[in-house]
Amino acid sequence: MSTSALTHRVRVLAAPGDRHDEILTPAALDFVGRLVAAFGERRPELLKERKRQAIRLAAGSALDFPLATTGVRADPSWRVAAPAPGLTDRRVEITGPPDRRMAVNALNSGAHVWMADFEDATSPTWDNIIGGQLTLLDAIEGRIDFTTPEGKEYRLGDRLATIMVRPRGWHLTEEHLEFDGRPVPASLVDFGLYFFHCAQRQIDAGHGPYFYLPKLENRYEARLWNDVFVLAQELLGIPPGTIRATVLIETITAAVEMEEILYELREHSAGLNAGRWDHLFSLIKTFGHRTDFLLPDRATVTMTAPFMRAYTDLLVRTCHRRGAHAIGGRSAHVPDKDPAAGEAALAKVRLDKEREAEDGFDGSWVAHPGLVPVCREVFDGVLGERPHQIERTRDDVEVTAADLLSVRRVSGPPSPAGVRTNIAVSLRYFDAWLRGQGAVALYGLMEDAATAEIARVQIWQWLRHRVVDRETVVRLLDDELAALGAEYPWAALDEVRELFEQAALARELPLFFTPDAYTRHLVRHAEARS
């Protein structure tokens, strides 16, 4: 790779791409550099605290609501900021990667919000990251219309969803940008480039720069984001409190600090979201070494499980007590061309959304435009003309830390079909991810990095507790690799196998599969250019 820019100690270590110069301007890179200079040293300290906490929990320390912040939770007086323009009514939100086709479909879908996802739904190739920024810029400027080579036209309509952007998590880096000889935190790249180019444009359009924050594990990480927001607004002359962010509660450690996370971001808060798939992944990853946390097939661990109901009920109560939106989780089912299968998928989505709306959520996620009508219909039936149900404070809810960890009523070994499905999903998703695709429809479900993480950590957990033997997993691995190769002759089977073995079969469980997969992206890119 070659150096193509140098500004405020930020170096671009990638060859120029089509229109990349519109995003990687000297001023934009300088802005990102200022954020890294201010906050780059706090990030590794917070990541070290994640490891320390993981070690404490693995050693048997109890997980509980923090004693030090009892006063924050007990104080009834504080509330988050009122909903920002375009975020008052959020009954239907659609998620997906920031590519042009998804952008047009999502903005036109009838959803109230589109979450442009640089994290779980995006494979972070350099072209995907900068191309995503160009997509957002073009969407805001109203110049995103295009026609495919097959002649299909994509045009923006009149009623468009509000844009929210999910940057990558604190644990990831962007290797194509360097600051003082080190990779730039990926979260600051995604946030910084979008904010620099689009914040004022969004304000001028009547909305604002809005974000979803992923993978937070505690209040200190929320505090870091809040400090980033304060400085970013100051540097660009944006009024304080203009930024709004919804935090995904998708780690078990964040689940006992929901209220503190809202408190840290209260001037910039747009509520919390029940990131159900990552939450389940976090639970297995954190306690997977314990036999009392052995979970069966993913398909059987539904949102009606007591520990998942405790998590969502607590989220609604916490948000509404503080005047914040509570947004439900993503339905993984996608419409099917087969009428019977399609009706079955819609019925499952409807039941899921009915439970959320009845429990007090103010809106929910879907991953496909075809699911927007059923989600809206369900929430319309509960909300009517009201934009939300924040006034429903759920004072009936009382949840303890033990409730959040009570998996015993759904614990058990997997089925043979469940083992095979997890291996098949992992391999097919890894193959797609390495080819640059971060959201993939597999077996009637929209799989992203979060659901692939569940699939591979379950294999690791089942092997660890010897409810599945290694020989069976290896045999199924061979079978599914052969099936993948027959379906996609171009698949890099050796690389996919290596990634699976590292992510699911290693003695020590990797915290995420994405850093190893990202390194493979970089190697592929370097080999292609050499």
Order of alpha helices (4+ residues) and beta strands (2+ residues): beta-beta-alpha-alpha-alpha-alpha-beta-alpha-beta-alpha-beta-beta-beta-beta-beta-alpha-beta-alpha-beta-alpha-alpha-beta-alpha-alpha-beta-alpha-beta-alpha-alpha-alpha-beta-beta-alpha-alpha-alpha-alpha
